[in-house]
């Protein structure tokens, strides 16, 4: 089989990178990456106030030109009433958007009152708010669903809730203080807390009154509950504060994160607590991240090309997929996937081309164009390079290209496949000794339970080398072998550019799996195989998609192959590896970047 150099380079790069993704996992306090959307992308207005998501996954944005629906590619604007009253909004400037708990409706708060859009019919319903006094503004400051699926509305000093049974908005309480305004609500342990520009209140629903709880005369903008029933409170001059409702003796100076701790500004406009415990803090001068693994760390996160201090944020929102939406007061909005924060590059020993990685507890063995290295990723320390120790003419060739490394954790051995054969690391001399298969260029490595080394050749087949006898005990004349996956009793799966094989080192039996599955007959290059916690195997190919394979007790008559996401773009890509995470999601390396398939095997995301 002939593979073009371009396709071959894509294949090798994918597999090398797959090994890195499969083995390396650590965190560094780096700023997440955002993608910005403005009027140049189709947004109706540059000033945004809020964001939410409907049942279909569409993003809805409150702007000064109405509300925009964003499907990930294009925008659609809903503006003022034109003709019938249900055709649009009563006021053009949208201040708040909130999806109903079932996602079928979008509540919209404007300067002119409260409306609700049916996302299927695209018709508006407008609501009249009961008045608490003669002069009653219709400005909507906040719309929010609480954990009990109640929709709350704040207009000036009035607190309302929507009654599903009555189909009406009910007045629940109002703030007597004429110089203050209500700003937000949150339900904590069956108590509804309400923030205002003059302190923190709680709702006495029986008497329909608001009772002052704490922080009297403090200007509070947002309130967010945490899993441990504490509260994050956003302030205008004390930053982001963590509050325990049971603690009445509360000192802001002891419980707030401010500019002194690294916050970009003390005027906080919104706080988002993600499911993973990370806390995002939006301010009048920049966006900040407080990582859950290091809560005292504040990472200032630039979103636009402007200076961070010039980025004014109005609201934060987390989508059902875990994306973070940051709405800006004068620069559109930005989207970030926090998972991207886990991807970053590092150079080891000045080398950039990492051809293989193998894990060793808190470090990894890797090979690059400089040689063999041991890299402690927690402390960012590397040892090496370790080179092949030989005086003959093969040395320079071997050191020129080390193609695979495997750490045998049982015997604490490090094996390396090079252009010139199989080498083993000597911990005493700190060199690699050429031990076998001289002149046989290797591409993949694995060690079975007996300590035998399976050496996937570049073009000379697969070899089984027995270190105890210093000899090759088995060889199969297969094309370039990309991966060796061991089973019991001397069996192994072999993925090659000529298909998938099953081999036994004792009997020498070699089974071409293509003979047992019609789906594999059209597949030539198989790049990956790995076991799944679902009870089968993941199988990847070059430009032919990927599959889930099951087989009962090595009975090939029971072998079944299911193609995954056959109608998606990933089917036409070259896949290097499939790694299953703890949530049964799949991380997939392709020639177009890294893809993630959620555990439902339906939701597919790409990371460039």
PyMOL commands that set and color helices and strands:
alter all, ss='L'
color gray80, all
select helices_A, chain A and resi 5-23+39-41+85-87+252-255+259-261+292-294+308-310+338-342+394-400+513-516+518-522+569-572
alter helices_A, ss='H'
color red, helices_A
select strands_A, chain A and resi 35-37+48-53+59-63+66-70+75-78+94-99+105-110+113-118+124-127+142-145+151-155+158-163+168-174+182-188+191-196+199-204+209-214+220-225+231-235+240-243+256-257+268-273+279-283+286-290+299-301+313-318+323-328+333-337+356-360+363-368+371-376+381-386+402-408+413-418+421-426+431-436+442-447+453-457+462-466+471-476+481-486+491-496+499-504+510-512+526-531+537-541+546-552+555-564+575-580+586-590+593-597+604-607
alter strands_A, ss='S'
color yellow, strands_A
deselect
rebuild
show_as cartoon
